[in-house]
Amino acid sequence: VLHATRPLHTTQQCLAPVPPLPEKGGEVRHGLIPEEFFQFLYPKTGVTGPYMLGTGLLLYLLSKEIYVINHETVASFCILSVIIYAVKKYGADVAAFADKLNEEKVAKALAVKNEAIKDLETAIEQEKKEQWRVEGRSYLFDAKRNNIAMLLEANYRERLLTVYSEVKKRLDYQVAMQNLKRRKEQDHMIQWVENSVVQSITPQQQKESIAKCILDLKALSKSVQAAV
Amino acid sequence: MNLSFFDQFMSPHLMGIPLILISMLFPALLFPTPGNRWITNRLTTLQSWFLHLITKQLLTPLNKNGHKWALILTSLMTLLLTINLLGLLPYTFTPTTQLSMNMALAFPLWLATLLTGLRNQPSASLGHLLPEGTPTPLIPALIMIETTSLLIRPLALGVRLTANLTAGHLLIQLISTATTALLTIMPTISFLTTIILLLLTILEVAVAMIQAYVFVLLLSLYLQENI
């Protein structure tokens, strides 16, 4: 049925966007009677026309006893006054509450949209920052290159030092060995000389040297006594 | 139209055609279908908010199985509320003043809760017949009492609603008759009676809403026990 009512080439062939609802309902006077009725009667009977009509109708109904006043009349008076009082007092609040519910609904959706927009804007800012950072790339690379060169240099020097100290250790070892050998030879020679001298001293020589020493001592003691 | 006190409670007929069905279905006309709009007009917004409120209130104590009853409980509540409130208008017929209608609503729904309980968890549902912590000598008597109370439930539901509404409407009619009769004799007393009638009307509005709520609330409680 839908396809038949949708002319192919003369309309936009689409039901969206849905036409908006009217902002306000139809105007009513006294909460019941549409304004159009008053406008309809205005040319012939003026402003008071509809009221005269209403009063006349009411009196007709009452006088001809088409409407009989009975207990329901009083009950209807009560319930209608309660209803009218409630509407007059709380009507605006209820309408505001309904509007607030709708507002909250729209606000929630708008909040989602705004959040998304904000997030995207932050992302754009960060992207711009990244692009600015790219410009400084060459400085970064130079600094890094310098760093690496220094590291390599330091490492090389360290290794050089290691080599030097190793070689020195080896050479020191050789020198120490030679010194030790020389000293050992010297000690040995001294020992040997001392041993042979001590051995060569015969007992005869020992006695003679001891007698000589005693004579020398005596002569010395005589000279010393004289000096004192 | 000379009305007696019973005309308000007579099921309406038009030339022999019973109009009870129309009067029971009329409230459905007063609730517009929300349709496809996201932002609706004030009436639809308030109606959706109200239905949301009732559903949340009724279904919070129920477990997941009980959520199957959401539609019938909410629509029952709305129907009873509307029928009761519309009955307060003059010259209207209130279907809920008829015991037949209220029993027809209460009995099958109560029986449904009972059979659900007996089918799915028979021992737990029979266990409700004995409250916890009763002294041993009292057990037989208590079981009889609880069984009686269980079987009385649909009767109580139906009669409660009928009696409340019928009594309220009858009172309104009687006091307004008194007002009308006294109007010519003693106008001051008539005026005082009108004040009483106003207060009674406010009470009746409250009772109409409360009775609908109580009916559905009790049904949801019976459901809680059994599901």
Interface residues (C-beta under 8 A of the other chain):
Chain A: V18 L21 Y67 V68 I69 N70 H71 E72 T73 V74 A75 S76 C78 I79 L80 S81 V82 V94 A95 F97 A98 D99 L101 N102 K105 V106
Chain B: M1 N2 L3 N36 R37 W38 I39 T40 N41 R42 L43 T45 L46 W49 L88 L89 P90 Y91 I172 Q173 S176 T177 T179 T180 T194 L197 L198 L200 T201 I202 V205
